[in-house]
Amino acid sequence: MQRQERLIRLTQRLVEQPAAPLHVTQLADRWGVAKSTLSEDIALVRETFVGAGTGNVETMAGVQGGVRYR
């Protein structure tokens, strides 16, 4: 999957389910990318939301690791 498609899918999932945690490991496995690559995508989406003033993307530490939109 190309980066553009990942960014769109990630953004869509975050917006459709605000406050619901998405597990980074599961997304990385499903999309066939490294967690570090997905973390870069998450950072880009976060910067975009914050810059536009439309919310924030929070990351959660831990074994599963997660991300959610607020």
C-alpha positions as CSV (number, residue, x, y, z in Angstrom):
1,M,0.0,0.0,0.0
2,Q,1.3,3.4,-0.9
3,R,1.8,6.2,1.6
4,Q,-1.0,8.3,0.2
5,E,-3.5,5.5,0.6
6,R,-2.3,4.8,4.2
7,L,-2.7,8.5,5.1
8,I,-6.2,8.6,3.8
9,R,-7.2,5.4,5.5
10,L,-5.6,6.4,8.8
11,T,-7.3,9.8,8.7
12,Q,-10.7,8.2,7.8
13,R,-10.5,5.7,10.7
14,L,-9.5,8.4,13.2
15,V,-12.3,10.8,12.1
16,E,-15.0,8.1,11.9
17,Q,-14.2,6.8,15.4
18,P,-13.1,9.8,17.5
19,A,-11.7,8.9,20.9
20,A,-11.6,5.2,20.0
21,P,-8.1,3.8,20.2
22,L,-6.6,2.3,17.1
23,H,-3.8,-0.2,17.8
24,V,-0.7,0.7,15.9
25,T,0.6,-2.9,15.8
26,Q,-2.6,-4.2,14.2
27,L,-2.7,-1.4,11.6
28,A,1.0,-1.9,10.7
29,D,0.4,-5.7,10.3
30,R,-2.8,-5.2,8.3
31,W,-1.2,-2.6,6.0
32,G,2.2,-4.4,5.7
33,V,4.4,-1.6,7.0
34,A,6.8,-1.2,9.9
35,K,5.5,0.5,13.0
36,S,8.1,3.2,12.6
37,T,6.7,4.0,9.1
38,L,3.2,4.2,10.5
39,S,4.4,6.4,13.3
40,E,5.7,8.9,10.7
41,D,2.3,8.8,9.1
42,I,0.6,9.4,12.4
43,A,2.9,12.4,13.1
44,L,2.0,13.9,9.7
45,V,-1.7,13.5,10.3
46,R,-1.3,15.0,13.8
47,E,0.6,18.1,12.4
48,T,-2.2,18.6,9.8
49,F,-5.0,18.4,12.4
50,V,-3.2,20.7,14.8
51,G,-2.2,23.1,12.1
52,A,-5.8,23.3,10.9
53,G,-7.1,23.6,14.4
54,T,-9.5,20.7,13.9
55,G,-8.3,18.5,16.8
56,N,-5.3,16.4,18.0
57,V,-4.1,12.9,17.5
58,E,-2.9,11.4,20.7
59,T,-0.6,8.4,21.0
60,M,-0.8,5.9,23.8
61,A,2.3,4.0,25.0
62,G,2.2,0.4,26.0
63,V,2.5,-3.1,24.7
64,Q,-0.3,-2.7,22.1
65,G,0.4,1.0,21.5
66,G,-2.4,3.1,20.2
67,V,-3.5,6.3,18.6
68,R,-6.8,8.2,18.9
69,Y,-8.3,11.4,17.6
70,R,-9.7,14.1,19.9
